[in-house]
Amino acid sequence: QVQLIESGGGLVQTGDSLRLSCLMSGRTFYNYVGAWFRQAPGKEREFVAAVSRGGDMTGHADSVKDRFTIYRDNARNKVYLQMNSLKPEDTAVYYCAASGKGYSSRHSDVLWYDYWGRGTQVTVSS
């Protein structure tokens, strides 16, 4: 049984940093593209960032470029999201996702992903 387990969320102030972690259990994360999405109250789930299996290719949403960085440690079966210079508009539940289909131009599409975590709350106060 595949599980994605997120951690690292919390309540922070504008300008602070957080690092989210996603652990895959039940499978080897190296065989999957890893990604982060987020969903704010009343809004649709939106793409944040994705990383290829080997970690050599990444993609980030325009809204988080230069502030957030996705990376992975396949030895630990984890994908991370380093979030710097946080803003109130970053407040959302952040979800980890995994796709066995490979890294492609569709990596920002929610339908590209096979597995999802339960999410971790990030709240940024002004």
C-alpha positions as CSV (number, residue, x, y, z in Angstrom):
1,Q,0.0,0.0,0.0
2,V,1.5,3.3,-1.1
3,Q,1.3,6.2,1.3
4,L,2.6,9.8,1.0
5,I,3.1,11.4,4.4
6,E,3.6,15.2,4.6
7,S,5.1,17.1,7.5
8,G,6.6,20.5,8.3
9,G,3.6,22.8,8.0
10,G,2.7,25.3,10.6
11,L,1.9,28.9,11.5
12,V,4.5,31.5,10.5
13,Q,4.8,35.2,9.9
14,T,5.3,37.0,6.6
15,G,8.9,36.6,5.4
16,D,9.6,33.5,7.4
17,S,10.7,30.1,5.9
18,L,9.4,26.6,6.2
19,R,10.5,23.2,4.8
20,L,7.9,20.7,3.9
21,S,8.8,17.0,3.7
22,C,7.0,14.1,1.9
23,L,7.8,10.6,2.7
24,M,6.7,7.7,0.5
25,S,6.0,4.4,2.2
26,G,5.3,1.2,0.4
27,R,7.2,2.0,-2.7
28,T,10.5,3.4,-3.9
29,F,10.0,7.2,-4.5
30,Y,12.8,7.1,-7.1
31,N,10.3,5.5,-9.5
32,Y,8.0,8.5,-9.3
33,V,7.9,12.1,-10.2
34,G,7.3,14.1,-7.0
35,A,5.2,17.2,-6.7
36,W,3.6,19.7,-4.4
37,F,0.1,21.2,-4.9
38,R,-1.8,23.6,-2.6
39,Q,-5.4,24.4,-2.0
40,A,-6.7,27.5,-0.2
41,P,-10.2,27.7,1.2
42,G,-12.8,28.2,-1.6
43,K,-10.2,27.7,-4.3
44,E,-9.2,24.9,-6.6
45,R,-6.1,22.8,-6.0
46,E,-3.1,24.5,-7.8
47,F,0.3,23.3,-8.9
48,V,3.3,24.5,-6.9
49,A,6.3,22.5,-8.0
50,A,7.5,19.2,-9.5
51,V,10.7,17.2,-9.6
52,S,11.8,14.4,-11.9
53,R,12.8,11.0,-10.6
54,G,16.5,11.7,-10.6
55,G,16.0,15.3,-9.3
56,D,17.7,16.8,-12.4
57,M,14.6,18.5,-13.7
58,T,12.2,20.8,-11.7
59,G,9.3,23.1,-12.5
60,H,7.8,25.8,-10.3
61,A,4.7,27.8,-10.6
62,D,5.3,31.5,-11.5
63,S,3.8,32.6,-8.1
64,V,6.5,30.8,-6.2
65,K,9.5,31.0,-8.4
66,D,12.6,32.5,-6.7
67,R,11.0,31.8,-3.3
68,F,10.2,28.0,-3.3
69,T,12.5,25.2,-4.2
70,I,11.6,21.5,-4.7
71,Y,14.2,18.8,-4.3
72,R,14.4,15.2,-3.4
73,D,16.6,12.8,-1.4
74,N,16.0,9.4,-3.0
75,A,18.1,7.7,-0.3
76,R,15.6,8.8,2.3
77,N,12.6,8.2,0.0
78,K,11.6,11.9,0.4
79,V,10.7,15.0,-1.6
80,Y,11.0,18.4,0.0
81,L,9.7,21.9,-0.6
82,Q,11.8,24.7,0.8
83,M,9.6,27.8,1.1
84,N,11.3,31.2,1.7
85,S,9.9,34.7,2.0
86,L,6.4,33.4,2.7
87,K,3.4,35.6,2.1
88,P,-0.1,35.5,3.4
89,E,-1.3,34.4,0.0
90,D,0.8,31.2,0.4
91,T,-1.7,30.1,3.1
92,A,-3.1,26.8,2.1
93,V,-3.1,23.1,2.6
94,Y,-0.1,21.7,0.9
95,Y,-0.4,18.3,-0.7
96,C,2.4,15.9,-1.9
97,A,1.7,13.9,-5.1
98,A,3.5,11.2,-7.0
99,S,3.3,10.1,-10.6
100,G,4.5,7.0,-12.2
101,K,4.1,8.4,-15.7
102,G,7.4,10.3,-15.8
103,Y,8.3,14.0,-16.0
104,S,6.5,15.8,-18.8
105,S,4.9,19.0,-19.8
106,R,1.8,17.7,-17.9
107,H,3.6,17.8,-14.5
108,S,1.4,20.7,-13.4
109,D,-1.8,18.8,-14.1
110,V,-3.5,17.2,-11.0
111,L,-4.7,14.4,-13.2
112,W,-1.1,13.4,-14.0
113,Y,-0.6,12.1,-10.4
114,D,-1.4,8.6,-9.1
115,Y,-1.0,9.1,-5.3
116,W,-1.7,11.9,-2.9
117,G,-1.0,12.7,0.7
118,R,-3.5,14.0,3.1
119,G,-2.0,17.5,3.2
120,T,-0.3,19.7,5.7
121,Q,-1.5,23.2,6.7
122,V,0.6,26.2,6.1
123,T,-0.6,29.5,7.5
124,V,1.2,32.8,7.0
125,S,0.1,35.7,9.1
126,S,0.6,39.3,8.1
